Each structure stands twice: as structure tokens, then as C-alpha cells.
Amino acid sequence: MHTEHLIQMANSIGDFFAAMPDADEARADLATHIQRFWEPRMRRGILEHLDKARGEGLNAIVLQALQQHRARLA
């Protein structure tokens, strides 16, 4: 899967969770969504993008969620 598509998907998910009033809960729920519904190769792809390009193109909430909850997404 192309990195650009993963970024788009992650940002769309982030847009939904960004509307939550509790930012910590939003980041945790975003990470849970990715953990549950993205297959392992998709999760690996977005984490590789985080490592190689420092998450360029990702919305702030997505970037923070991936950084904070990386261990359970790997």
C-alpha cells in the first residue's frame, strides 16, 4: 500500500477523533482504531513513514497518537 494513501486514511481517522473534547482520550482511541482495523502491513507502513520522514503530512493528532502509542501498534 502506498504511503500517501496511508497518510490520507490516518488523517481522515484523525479528523474524526480530533472532535473529541478530551485530547488524551482522542489519541488513545485513534491508536486503538488503527490497531483494530488496520492490518499489520499497513501499521508497519505508517510507522516506517514516521521513522523515515518524521511523519510528514500527518495531522498533529495522528502524529501524536502514533508516537504515544507506538509500542502497541508495532
Secondary structure, DSSP 8 states (H G I E B T S, - for coil): --HHHHHHHHHHHHHHHHTSS-HHHHHHHHHHHHHHHS-HHHHHHHHHHHHHHTTTT--HHHHHHHHHTHHHH-
